[in-house]
Amino acid sequence: MSGHDTPIPMSSRRSGPLSGVAEVPGDKSISHRALILGAMAVGETRVSGLLEGEDVLDTAKAMRAFGAEVTRTGAGAWSVHGVGVGGFAEPAAVIDCGNSGTGVRLIMGAMATTPITATFTGDASLSKRPMGRVTDPLALFGARAYGRAGGRLPMTIVGAESPVPVRYATPVPSAQVKSAVLLAGLNAPGRTVVIEREATRDHSERMLRGFGAEIAVEDAPEGRIITLTGQPELRPQTVAVPRDPSSAAFPVCAALIVEGSEILVPGVSQNPTRNGLYTTLVEMGADITFEDPREEGGEPVADLRVRFSALKGVEVPPERAASMIDEFPVLSVVAACAEGTTVMRGVKELRVKESDRIDAMARGLEACGVRIEEDEDTLIVHGLGAGGVPGGATCASHLDHRIAMSFLVLGLAARNPVSVDDGAPIATSFPVFEGLMTGLGAPIVRTNG
């Protein structure tokens, strides 16, 4: 099983001004989908800018196990020779998805309507995460799932012999659930319909359309209705992966809270279903300019110029949560360095991510001298203003890459150093984080514990 057997303790301390160009990696969500849809197309898909973090590399290995030919041809450049919709072969071994909830749930969906059997596992963090939210709708197609108590990994999926199309309303806003159902619908006859009350990131819809699937999206009183016509022949594509707005969040937020900073983050996805953090930061008074807006790989992108800013607390509306669900940990760090109170509502989904991110951030921020209030669906941070966070604590990362990076960003603006017990999980999504941040001038170091 993949995992992080050897912890890497890390620490950061108060920084001088950050400056330079932060070339963040490719978008993780789009990277996963490019590999999976490339494997389901007929012919060769070429991908540039692929995120080469552990999560995505595990998806590449999984696609090979299902019979696709997946080859790295250069830095961030990959070739995928697909087997067609319904063409997956039965894997010979267990599929290890490491730390990736996106990877395992999307792959389960992609194979669930093919009459093969596959067993999935993951690291200690992924094995705690609920899979029922995906296996329940996949059962409607005719797939069967056998896992541990609570619908947890390891889990075996027996694909449907004679899949049927489904109509499914997602009970919680989740791009992973929506995407798993749409991928399963590819090999089902007729039309599969997904209804979501709140719009979630739409990379799957965009990319499915790009690969030649017939997909329609409409807004109705019951929500956003996505209709997919099954059994298409997907056409191979050339996919240019834009830079990940969730990864960009860390240098962006660091520059906003470290006095005197100015950085440029080029080519960041500006997909409206992913930009909730940036909308919120601007509301807080962030000096961010969006330069040279353009389209790359079917996604809107822009270059972000970011300067240190005097920030104020705001209330984040619950309907924005789905567009920034991965960014709440680092937003809570920014909120700690702002004047006044920041209220984040509609965040209960954070409790079932790689860790219980509400609890992890609340406990770590409290240890650093920040006053926190929380309930099941809300996190409230009482800001201490620029340079006002005492710091001086060692925070638990809980095997969660975003928790580790968030506290390392906090240390750059706190009065005393901030440490994390294990920075190893950072490699799952942002393998160049250390080098990129130190290149901007951030004093982030590995420690001996």
C-alpha positions in Angstrom: 0.0 0.0 0.0 1.3 3.5 -0.8 1.6 5.8 2.1 4.0 8.1 4.0 5.9 5.7 6.2 8.6 8.1 7.1 7.3 11.5 8.5 9.0 14.6 7.3 8.7 17.3 10.0 8.8 20.8 8.6 8.9 24.3 9.9 8.5 27.9 8.7 9.3 31.2 10.4 8.6 34.9 9.9 9.6 35.8 6.4 10.9 38.9 4.6 9.1 40.0 1.5 8.2 37.3 -1.0 9.0 38.1 -4.6 9.3 36.4 -8.0 7.3 34.1 -10.3 5.4 31.1 -8.8 4.9 28.5 -11.5 2.5 26.2 -9.7 1.8 22.7 -11.1 -1.0 21.6 -13.4 -4.6 21.3 -12.1 -5.1 18.0 -10.1 -8.8 17.7 -11.0 -8.2 18.1 -14.7 -5.1 15.9 -14.7 -7.1 12.9 -13.2 -9.9 13.4 -15.8 -7.5 13.7 -18.7 -5.9 10.3 -17.9 -9.2 8.6 -17.3 -11.0 9.9 -20.4 -7.9 9.4 -22.5 -8.0 5.7 -21.4 -11.7 5.6 -22.4 -11.2 7.1 -25.9 -10.1 5.2 -29.0 -6.6 6.3 -30.1 -3.9 8.5 -28.6 -4.6 11.4 -26.3 -1.7 13.7 -25.6 -1.6 15.7 -22.3 0.7 18.6 -21.5 1.1 20.3 -18.1 0.0 17.1 -16.2 0.4 17.4 -12.4 3.1 14.7 -11.6 2.1 14.4 -8.0 1.5 11.1 -6.3 -2.3 11.2 -6.6 -2.2 11.6 -10.4 0.6 9.1 -10.9 -1.5 6.6 -9.0 -4.3 7.2 -11.5 -1.9 6.7 -14.4 -0.9 3.4 -12.9 -4.6 2.4 -12.5 -5.3 3.2 -16.2 -2.4 0.9 -17.2 -3.9 -1.8 -15.0 -7.2 -1.5 -16.9 -5.4 -2.0 -20.2 -4.6 1.5 -21.5 -1.1 2.4 -22.6 0.1 5.3 -20.5 3.5 6.8 -21.1 5.4 9.8 -19.9 7.1 11.5 -22.9 8.6 14.5 -21.1 8.2 16.9 -18.1 4.4 17.0 -17.7 3.9 15.5 -21.1 2.0 12.2 -21.3 0.6 9.9 -24.0 -2.5 7.8 -23.4 -3.6 5.1 -25.9 -7.1 4.4 -24.9 -9.2 1.2 -25.1 -12.6 2.8 -25.7 -15.8 3.1 -23.7 -16.5 -0.3 -22.2 -13.1 -1.6 -23.2 -11.4 -1.8 -19.7 -9.7 -5.1 -19.0 -10.0 -6.7 -15.6 -6.9 -5.7 -13.6 -4.6 -8.4 -12.4 -3.8 -6.8 -9.0 -5.4 -4.5 -6.4 -5.7 -0.8 -7.6 -3.8 1.4 -5.1 -5.1 5.0 -5.2 -2.8 6.2 -2.5 -4.2 9.4 -0.9 -6.6 10.4 -3.7 -10.3 10.5 -3.1 -10.8 12.0 -6.5 -8.8 9.2 -8.2 -10.6 6.3 -6.5 -14.1 7.6 -6.9 -13.7 8.6 -10.5 -12.1 5.3 -11.4 -14.8 3.3 -9.6 -17.3 5.2 -11.8 -15.4 4.6 -15.0 -15.3 0.8 -14.5 -18.7 0.3 -12.8 -20.6 -0.3 -16.0 -18.1 -2.7 -17.5 -18.5 -6.4 -16.6 -15.2 -6.7 -14.7 -14.2 -6.8 -11.1 -11.6 -4.6 -9.4 -10.4 -4.1 -5.8 -9.4 -0.7 -4.6 -7.2 0.3 -1.7 -5.4 3.4 -0.5 -3.3 4.9 2.3 -4.4 5.3 5.9 -6.1 8.6 5.2 -8.0 7.4 2.2 -9.1 4.2 3.9 -11.0 6.3 6.5 -13.0 8.2 3.8 -16.6 7.1 3.0 -17.2 5.5 -0.4 -20.9 4.9 0.0 -21.7 8.3 -1.5 -20.3 6.9 -4.8 -21.2 3.2 -4.5 -24.8 3.9 -3.8 -25.5 5.6 -7.1 -23.3 3.1 -8.9 -25.5 0.3 -7.6 -28.4 1.9 -9.5 -26.5 1.1 -12.8 -26.2 -2.5 -11.6 -22.7 -2.5 -10.0 -22.1 -4.2 -6.7 -19.6 -3.1 -4.0 -18.1 -5.0 -1.1 -16.0 -3.1 1.4 -15.2 -2.6 5.0 -17.8 -1.4 7.6 -19.0 2.1 6.8 -18.3 1.7 3.1 -14.6 2.1 3.4 -11.6 0.8 1.6 -10.4 -1.8 0.7 -13.4 -2.3 -1.5 -14.2 -4.6 -4.5 -16.5 -3.3 -7.3 -18.2 -5.8 -9.5 -19.2 -4.0 -12.7 -22.7 -4.3 -14.1 -23.3 -7.0 -16.6 -26.2 -5.2 -18.2 -26.0 -1.5 -17.1 -29.0 0.7 -17.2 -29.1 4.5 -17.3 -29.9 6.3 -14.1 -31.4 9.6 -13.0 -29.7 10.7 -9.8 -29.9 13.8 -7.5 -26.7 14.2 -5.5 -27.5 14.5 -1.8 -24.5 16.7 -1.1 -22.6 19.0 -3.4 -19.8 16.8 -4.7 -17.9 17.0 -8.0 -16.5 13.5 -7.3 -19.9 11.9 -7.0 -21.3 13.7 -10.0 -18.3 12.8 -12.1 -18.4 9.1 -11.0 -22.0 8.9 -12.1 -21.3 10.6 -15.5 -18.3 8.3 -16.1 -20.5 5.3 -15.3 -23.1 6.6 -17.6 -20.7 6.5 -20.6 -21.1 2.7 -20.9 -24.9 2.6 -20.1 -27.5 2.8 -22.9 -29.8 5.8 -23.1 -29.5 9.0 -21.1 -28.0 9.3 -17.6 -29.1 12.4 -15.7 -27.4 14.0 -12.7 -29.2 16.7 -10.7 -27.2 18.9 -8.3 -28.8 21.5 -6.1 -25.6 23.5 -6.0 -23.2 23.7 -8.9 -19.8 22.0 -8.3 -16.6 22.2 -10.4 -17.6 21.4 -14.0 -14.3 20.0 -15.3 -15.9 16.6 -16.1 -18.7 18.2 -18.2 -16.2 20.4 -20.1 -13.8 17.5 -20.8 -16.5 15.0 -21.7 -17.8 17.4 -24.3 -14.3 18.0 -25.6 -13.8 14.2 -26.0 -17.0 14.0 -28.1 -19.6 12.9 -25.6 -23.1 14.3 -26.0 -23.8 16.2 -22.8 -26.3 18.9 -22.0 -26.4 21.2 -19.0 -29.5 23.3 -18.0 -30.5 25.2 -14.9 -34.0 24.3 -13.6 -36.0 25.0 -10.4 -34.8 21.7 -9.0 -31.1 22.5 -9.7 -28.5 22.0 -12.3 -29.5 19.2 -14.6 -26.7 17.4 -16.6 -27.8 14.9 -19.2 -25.3 12.5 -20.8 -26.1 10.2 -23.8 -24.4 6.9 -23.2 -22.2 4.6 -25.4 -20.4 7.3 -27.4 -17.1 6.7 -29.1 -14.8 9.1 -27.4 -12.3 10.9 -29.6 -8.7 11.3 -28.4 -7.7 14.8 -27.6 -4.7 17.1 -27.0 -5.2 18.4 -23.5 -3.3 21.4 -22.1 -3.8 21.3 -18.3 -4.0 24.8 -16.8 -2.3 25.5 -13.5 -4.1 24.5 -10.3 -6.0 27.2 -8.5 -6.0 25.1 -5.3 -2.2 24.9 -5.4 -1.8 28.6 -6.4 -3.8 29.4 -3.3 -0.7 28.8 -1.1 1.8 31.2 -2.7 -1.1 33.7 -3.3 -2.1 33.6 0.4 1.5 33.7 1.6 2.1 36.9 -0.4 -1.0 38.5 0.9 0.0 38.1 4.6 3.8 38.6 4.4 4.5 42.3 4.5 6.2 43.9 1.4 5.5 40.9 -0.9 4.7 40.9 -4.6 4.6 37.8 -6.7 3.3 36.7 -10.1 1.4 33.4 -10.5 1.0 32.7 -14.3 -1.6 30.7 -16.1 -4.0 29.9 -13.2 -7.4 28.3 -14.0 -10.2 30.8 -13.5 -13.0 28.3 -13.9 -16.0 30.0 -12.2 -16.8 26.7 -10.4 -13.3 26.9 -8.7 -12.7 30.6 -8.0 -14.6 31.0 -4.7 -11.3 31.6 -2.8 -10.2 34.4 -5.1 -13.7 36.1 -4.9 -13.4 35.9 -1.1 -9.9 37.3 -0.9 -10.8 40.3 -3.0 -13.8 40.9 -0.7 -11.3 40.8 2.2 -9.3 43.6 0.5 -6.7 41.5 -1.3 -4.6 43.3 -3.9 -4.8 40.8 -6.7 -4.9 41.7 -10.4 -6.0 39.2 -13.0 -3.8 39.8 -16.0 -4.0 38.5 -19.6 -7.2 36.5 -19.3 -7.4 33.8 -22.0 -8.5 30.2 -22.6 -6.2 27.2 -22.5 -7.4 23.6 -22.9 -11.0 24.7 -22.8 -10.6 26.4 -19.4 -10.3 30.1 -18.7 -7.0 31.2 -17.2 -5.2 34.4 -16.1 -1.9 35.5 -14.6 -2.3 36.6 -11.0 -0.3 39.5 -9.6 -0.5 39.5 -5.8 0.7 42.1 -3.3 0.7 42.2 0.5 -2.6 43.6 1.7 -4.3 44.8 4.9 -7.1 42.3 5.1 -10.4 42.4 6.9 -12.7 39.6 8.0 -15.8 38.7 5.9 -18.7 36.3 6.0 -18.4 33.6 3.3 -21.8 32.6 2.1 -22.6 28.9 2.2 -23.5 28.8 -1.5 -19.9 29.6 -2.3 -18.5 26.6 -0.4 -18.6 24.2 -3.3 -16.4 26.5 -5.4 -13.6 26.7 -2.8 -14.0 23.5 -0.7 -10.3 22.7 -0.9 -9.2 26.3 -0.1 -10.9 26.7 3.3 -7.8 25.6 5.3 -5.6 28.2 3.8 -8.4 30.8 3.9 -8.6 30.2 7.7 -4.9 31.1 7.9 -5.5 34.3 6.0 -8.5 35.0 8.3 -6.2 34.7 11.3 -4.0 37.4 9.8 -6.9 39.7 9.0 -8.6 42.3 11.1 -11.9 41.2 12.5 -13.9 38.0 12.2 -14.3 35.7 9.3 -17.3 33.4 9.2 -17.2 30.3 6.9 -20.6 28.6 6.6 -21.6 25.5 4.6 -18.3 23.7 5.2 -19.4 20.4 6.6 -18.0 18.6 3.6 -14.5 19.5 5.0 -15.1 16.9 7.8 -14.8 14.0 5.3 -11.9 15.1 3.2 -8.3 13.7 3.7 -8.9 14.6 7.3 -11.5 16.4 9.3 -10.2 19.7 8.1 -12.4 21.9 10.3 -11.1 20.2 13.4 -7.5 20.1 12.2 -7.4 23.8 11.4 -9.3 24.8 14.5 -6.9 22.9 16.8 -3.8 24.1 15.0 -4.9 27.7 14.9 -5.8 27.6 18.6 -2.4 26.2 19.4 -0.9 29.2 17.5 -3.0 31.7 19.7 -6.0 32.3 17.4 -9.5 32.2 18.8 -11.8 29.8 17.0 -15.5 28.9 17.1 -16.9 25.9 15.2 -19.9 23.6 14.8 -20.6 20.8 12.3 -21.1 23.2 9.4 -19.3 26.4 10.4 -15.8 27.7 11.2 -15.3 31.1 12.7 -11.9 32.7 12.9 -11.2 35.8 15.0 -8.4 37.5 13.2 -5.4 39.1 15.0 -4.4 41.4 12.1 -1.1 41.6 10.1 1.7 40.2 12.2 -0.6 39.5 15.2 -0.6 35.7 15.3 1.7 34.4 18.1 2.5 31.1 16.4 5.1 28.9 18.2 3.2 25.6 17.9 3.7 22.2 16.2 0.5 21.4 14.3 -0.7 17.9 13.3 -1.1 17.5 9.5 -3.3 14.3 9.9 -1.8 12.9 6.6 -3.4 15.9 4.8 -1.4 17.8 2.3 -3.5 21.0 2.5 -3.4 21.1 6.3 0.4 20.8 6.2 0.9 23.6 3.6 -1.6 25.9 5.3 0.3 25.9 8.6 3.6 26.4 6.8 2.1 29.4 5.2 0.9 30.7 8.6 4.5 30.4 10.0 5.7 32.9 7.4 3.6 35.7 9.0 3.4 34.6 12.7 5.6 36.1 15.4 7.2 32.7 16.2 7.9 29.7 14.0 5.1 27.2 13.1 5.9 23.5 12.6 4.0 20.6 11.2 4.6 17.0 12.3 4.6 15.6 8.8 5.0 17.4 5.5 5.3 14.2 3.5 1.7 14.2 2.2 2.4 17.5 0.3 3.9 15.4 -2.5 0.4 14.0 -3.3 -0.7 17.3 -4.9 2.2 19.8 -4.9 5.5 18.0 -5.2 7.4 21.2 -5.9 5.9 23.2 -3.0 9.1 23.5 -0.9 11.3 24.5 -3.9 8.7 27.0 -5.2 8.1 28.7 -1.9 11.8 28.9 -0.9 12.5 30.3 -4.4 10.1 33.2 -3.5 12.1 33.8 -0.3 10.0 31.8 2.2 12.0 30.3 5.0 10.5 26.8 5.0 12.8 24.0 6.2 12.7 20.3 7.0 13.5 19.6 10.6 14.5 16.7 12.8 11.3 16.6 14.7 
